Amino acid sequence: MTRLAVRLRLAAVLAFSAALAVSAPVLAEDLSKVIERLKPSVVAIATFSKTRAPAITFIGTGFAVTDGRTVITNAHVVKQIGTREQGEVLGILIGTTDKPEFRLAKIVSTDAERDIAELSFDGPPLPALKIGNSDLVKEGDSLFFTGFPLGVVLGFHHVTHRGMVSAITPTSLPALTSQNLNTKMILQLRNAPFYVFQLDGTAYPGNSGSPLYNAETGEVLGIINKVFVQGTKEAVLTHPSGITYAVPSKFIREMLEHRRP
């Protein structure tokens, strides 16, 4: 190899290293900007009852879409609203401070099979998040989700986690024996199967309904809906499995498009 060739190769290596050194902080800075932009759109799902103390109870996470007055969350989050105690009403907590604003909300539609619910509320709209194309998500992609993993116990603070897409898997796997089958699994196997994202990332109680998004664009690619639990439910906090599932955003899009006139 000639001396000129060696110099050219060395220059190329140095240029590549410099590019990496510059790109890393830029990506981190871009991520922080995306998170700050998304936080006003991510809300806490809560209920209000004047006969209890505290009057407001946190039950999950949601996020604004379309007109800014539409909120997407999990169907299981709002499943028992109004049945737990008399006078209980549904609402959302908005803002990014320790004193969030409570707004009344109502359920517009639910998809229990895919665990998605659409809510609406009155008043000034929130910044709406864009629904991305979840069909483009591949195994190995790093995605982020923002929500309220411990509720509002420690204050109204958004928390962001990162998770790698470790698998794109069916919602129900065949049981090893018929003794392990339950009614829910039988119904899922009977219907056309649909696939969800399995994430190598830790979500906690309260993250249900959190948007799963692309860190570069902020587009929503899924919604967190459950955590793999080892042992008891209490073990989710002390011994998290590190396995989280999310429903692809194409089902959110289908729900929103289905109700359009």
Secondary structure as a PSIPRED ss2 file (coil, helix, strand):
# PSIPRED VFORMAT (PSIPRED V4.0)

   1 M C   1.000  0.000  0.000
   2 T C   1.000  0.000  0.000
   3 R H   0.000  1.000  0.000
   4 L H   0.000  1.000  0.000
   5 A H   0.000  1.000  0.000
   6 V H   0.000  1.000  0.000
   7 R H   0.000  1.000  0.000
   8 L H   0.000  1.000  0.000
   9 R H   0.000  1.000  0.000
  10 L H   0.000  1.000  0.000
  11 A H   0.000  1.000  0.000
  12 A H   0.000  1.000  0.000
  13 V H   0.000  1.000  0.000
  14 L H   0.000  1.000  0.000
  15 A H   0.000  1.000  0.000
  16 F H   0.000  1.000  0.000
  17 S H   0.000  1.000  0.000
  18 A H   0.000  1.000  0.000
  19 A H   0.000  1.000  0.000
  20 L H   0.000  1.000  0.000
  21 A H   0.000  1.000  0.000
  22 V H   0.000  1.000  0.000
  23 S H   0.000  1.000  0.000
  24 A H   0.000  1.000  0.000
  25 P H   0.000  1.000  0.000
  26 V H   0.000  1.000  0.000
  27 L H   0.000  1.000  0.000
  28 A H   0.000  1.000  0.000
  29 E H   0.000  1.000  0.000
  30 D H   0.000  1.000  0.000
  31 L H   0.000  1.000  0.000
  32 S H   0.000  1.000  0.000
  33 K H   0.000  1.000  0.000
  34 V H   0.000  1.000  0.000
  35 I H   0.000  1.000  0.000
  36 E H   0.000  1.000  0.000
  37 R H   0.000  1.000  0.000
  38 L H   0.000  1.000  0.000
  39 K H   0.000  1.000  0.000
  40 P H   0.000  1.000  0.000
  41 S H   0.000  1.000  0.000
  42 V E   0.000  0.000  1.000
  43 V E   0.000  0.000  1.000
  44 A E   0.000  0.000  1.000
  45 I E   0.000  0.000  1.000
  46 A E   0.000  0.000  1.000
  47 T E   0.000  0.000  1.000
  48 F E   0.000  0.000  1.000
  49 S C   1.000  0.000  0.000
  50 K C   1.000  0.000  0.000
  51 T C   1.000  0.000  0.000
  52 R C   1.000  0.000  0.000
  53 A C   1.000  0.000  0.000
  54 P C   1.000  0.000  0.000
  55 A C   1.000  0.000  0.000
  56 I E   0.000  0.000  1.000
  57 T E   0.000  0.000  1.000
  58 F E   0.000  0.000  1.000
  59 I E   0.000  0.000  1.000
  60 G E   0.000  0.000  1.000
  61 T E   0.000  0.000  1.000
  62 G E   0.000  0.000  1.000
  63 F E   0.000  0.000  1.000
  64 A E   0.000  0.000  1.000
  65 V E   0.000  0.000  1.000
  66 T C   1.000  0.000  0.000
  67 D C   1.000  0.000  0.000
  68 G C   1.000  0.000  0.000
  69 R C   1.000  0.000  0.000
  70 T E   0.000  0.000  1.000
  71 V E   0.000  0.000  1.000
  72 I E   0.000  0.000  1.000
  73 T E   0.000  0.000  1.000
  74 N C   1.000  0.000  0.000
  75 A C   1.000  0.000  0.000
  76 H C   1.000  0.000  0.000
  77 V C   1.000  0.000  0.000
  78 V C   1.000  0.000  0.000
  79 K C   1.000  0.000  0.000
  80 Q C   1.000  0.000  0.000
  81 I C   1.000  0.000  0.000
  82 G C   1.000  0.000  0.000
  83 T C   1.000  0.000  0.000
  84 R C   1.000  0.000  0.000
  85 E C   1.000  0.000  0.000
  86 Q C   1.000  0.000  0.000
  87 G C   1.000  0.000  0.000
  88 E C   1.000  0.000  0.000
  89 V E   0.000  0.000  1.000
  90 L E   0.000  0.000  1.000
  91 G E   0.000  0.000  1.000
  92 I E   0.000  0.000  1.000
  93 L E   0.000  0.000  1.000
  94 I E   0.000  0.000  1.000
  95 G C   1.000  0.000  0.000
  96 T C   1.000  0.000  0.000
  97 T C   1.000  0.000  0.000
  98 D C   1.000  0.000  0.000
  99 K C   1.000  0.000  0.000
 100 P C   1.000  0.000  0.000
 101 E E   0.000  0.000  1.000
 102 F E   0.000  0.000  1.000
 103 R E   0.000  0.000  1.000
 104 L E   0.000  0.000  1.000
 105 A E   0.000  0.000  1.000
 106 K E   0.000  0.000  1.000
 107 I E   0.000  0.000  1.000
 108 V E   0.000  0.000  1.000
 109 S E   0.000  0.000  1.000
 110 T E   0.000  0.000  1.000
 111 D E   0.000  0.000  1.000
 112 A C   1.000  0.000  0.000
 113 E C   1.000  0.000  0.000
 114 R C   1.000  0.000  0.000
 115 D C   1.000  0.000  0.000
 116 I E   0.000  0.000  1.000
 117 A E   0.000  0.000  1.000
 118 E E   0.000  0.000  1.000
 119 L E   0.000  0.000  1.000
 120 S E   0.000  0.000  1.000
 121 F E   0.000  0.000  1.000
 122 D C   1.000  0.000  0.000
 123 G C   1.000  0.000  0.000
 124 P C   1.000  0.000  0.000
 125 P C   1.000  0.000  0.000
 126 L C   1.000  0.000  0.000
 127 P C   1.000  0.000  0.000
 128 A C   1.000  0.000  0.000
 129 L E   0.000  0.000  1.000
 130 K C   1.000  0.000  0.000
 131 I E   0.000  0.000  1.000
 132 G C   1.000  0.000  0.000
 133 N C   1.000  0.000  0.000
 134 S H   0.000  1.000  0.000
 135 D H   0.000  1.000  0.000
 136 L H   0.000  1.000  0.000
 137 V C   1.000  0.000  0.000
 138 K C   1.000  0.000  0.000
 139 E C   1.000  0.000  0.000
 140 G C   1.000  0.000  0.000
 141 D C   1.000  0.000  0.000
 142 S E   0.000  0.000  1.000
 143 L E   0.000  0.000  1.000
 144 F E   0.000  0.000  1.000
 145 F E   0.000  0.000  1.000
 146 T E   0.000  0.000  1.000
 147 G E   0.000  0.000  1.000
 148 F C   1.000  0.000  0.000
 149 P C   1.000  0.000  0.000
 150 L C   1.000  0.000  0.000
 151 G C   1.000  0.000  0.000
 152 V C   1.000  0.000  0.000
 153 V C   1.000  0.000  0.000
 154 L C   1.000  0.000  0.000
 155 G C   1.000  0.000  0.000
 156 F C   1.000  0.000  0.000
 157 H C   1.000  0.000  0.000
 158 H C   1.000  0.000  0.000
 159 V E   0.000  0.000  1.000
 160 T E   0.000  0.000  1.000
 161 H E   0.000  0.000  1.000
 162 R E   0.000  0.000  1.000
 163 G E   0.000  0.000  1.000
 164 M E   0.000  0.000  1.000
 165 V E   0.000  0.000  1.000
 166 S E   0.000  0.000  1.000
 167 A E   0.000  0.000  1.000
 168 I E   0.000  0.000  1.000
 169 T E   0.000  0.000  1.000
 170 P E   0.000  0.000  1.000
 171 T C   1.000  0.000  0.000
 172 S C   1.000  0.000  0.000
 173 L C   1.000  0.000  0.000
 174 P C   1.000  0.000  0.000
 175 A C   1.000  0.000  0.000
 176 L C   1.000  0.000  0.000
 177 T C   1.000  0.000  0.000
 178 S H   0.000  1.000  0.000
 179 Q H   0.000  1.000  0.000
 180 N H   0.000  1.000  0.000
 181 L C   1.000  0.000  0.000
 182 N C   1.000  0.000  0.000
 183 T H   0.000  1.000  0.000
 184 K H   0.000  1.000  0.000
 185 M H   0.000  1.000  0.000
 186 I H   0.000  1.000  0.000
 187 L H   0.000  1.000  0.000
 188 Q H   0.000  1.000  0.000
 189 L H   0.000  1.000  0.000
 190 R H   0.000  1.000  0.000
 191 N C   1.000  0.000  0.000
 192 A C   1.000  0.000  0.000
 193 P C   1.000  0.000  0.000
 194 F C   1.000  0.000  0.000
 195 Y E   0.000  0.000  1.000
 196 V E   0.000  0.000  1.000
 197 F E   0.000  0.000  1.000
 198 Q E   0.000  0.000  1.000
 199 L E   0.000  0.000  1.000
 200 D E   0.000  0.000  1.000
 201 G C   1.000  0.000  0.000
 202 T C   1.000  0.000  0.000
 203 A C   1.000  0.000  0.000
 204 Y C   1.000  0.000  0.000
 205 P C   1.000  0.000  0.000
 206 G C   1.000  0.000  0.000
 207 N C   1.000  0.000  0.000
 208 S C   1.000  0.000  0.000
 209 G C   1.000  0.000  0.000
 210 S C   1.000  0.000  0.000
 211 P E   0.000  0.000  1.000
 212 L E   0.000  0.000  1.000
 213 Y E   0.000  0.000  1.000
 214 N C   1.000  0.000  0.000
 215 A C   1.000  0.000  0.000
 216 E C   1.000  0.000  0.000
 217 T C   1.000  0.000  0.000
 218 G C   1.000  0.000  0.000
 219 E C   1.000  0.000  0.000
 220 V E   0.000  0.000  1.000
 221 L E   0.000  0.000  1.000
 222 G E   0.000  0.000  1.000
 223 I E   0.000  0.000  1.000
 224 I E   0.000  0.000  1.000
 225 N E   0.000  0.000  1.000
 226 K E   0.000  0.000  1.000
 227 V E   0.000  0.000  1.000
 228 F C   1.000  0.000  0.000
 229 V C   1.000  0.000  0.000
 230 Q C   1.000  0.000  0.000
 231 G C   1.000  0.000  0.000
 232 T C   1.000  0.000  0.000
 233 K C   1.000  0.000  0.000
 234 E C   1.000  0.000  0.000
 235 A H   0.000  1.000  0.000
 236 V H   0.000  1.000  0.000
 237 L H   0.000  1.000  0.000
 238 T H   0.000  1.000  0.000
 239 H C   1.000  0.000  0.000
 240 P C   1.000  0.000  0.000
 241 S C   1.000  0.000  0.000
 242 G C   1.000  0.000  0.000
 243 I E   0.000  0.000  1.000
 244 T E   0.000  0.000  1.000
 245 Y E   0.000  0.000  1.000
 246 A E   0.000  0.000  1.000
 247 V E   0.000  0.000  1.000
 248 P E   0.000  0.000  1.000
 249 S C   1.000  0.000  0.000
 250 K H   0.000  1.000  0.000
 251 F H   0.000  1.000  0.000
 252 I H   0.000  1.000  0.000
 253 R H   0.000  1.000  0.000
 254 E H   0.000  1.000  0.000
 255 M H   0.000  1.000  0.000
 256 L H   0.000  1.000  0.000
 257 E H   0.000  1.000  0.000
 258 H H   0.000  1.000  0.000
 259 R C   1.000  0.000  0.000
 260 R C   1.000  0.000  0.000
 261 P C   1.000  0.000  0.000
